[in-house]
Amino acid sequence: MKKDNKKEEKQPKKSDFKVFLKKRAPIYLGIIALLVVFVIPELTKGDLHSSFPNNLTDDQKQIVETIMSYNGPNKKGLTVIDAISEQIATDYPNEKIYKDKKTKVNLDVSSIENMYEVILTFESYKGVKEYAWDFNPVTQEIKPKNPNAKHIIDLVNYYD
């Protein structure tokens, strides 16, 4: 009898928790991966640039980057994207507007002959603002096509 008791004591007992985790670990890892891939990027959108759509081609991204980084004839100071961001921040003070479900940022880039047309649409619960520019890649000239875009270009050009 004493030999049987010693054999039973020497065998380690399997933890129910370890068995539970071994069976379900792939499921939990899959859920964590889905959260990292889909949920976290949506929660971390916090500025205008990160709200731009990702479906643009490399040429279109380059055109958008050139327009958004334009900082006037003096090449210093305020950029187009900073001016738009400041205008949105002024319109929506103390709000995390980019995290609102009703907020949508759309960016369309189309080629017309030797010119590109770039339209940035910002839609929120207060309404829609559209900024439209024509861009000539040869001369690097940016022409506003609507009053909102003209206001932004004027802010950038005359910023001290």
ABEGO torsion letter per residue (X at the ends): XAAAAAAAAABBBBBAAAAAAAAAAAAAAAAAAAAAAAAAAAAABABAAAABBAABBAAAAAAAAAAAABAEAAGBEBBAAAAAAAAAAAABBGBBAAABAABBBBBBBBBBEABBBBBBBBBBAAEBBBBBBBBBAAAGBBBBABAAAAAAAAAAAABX
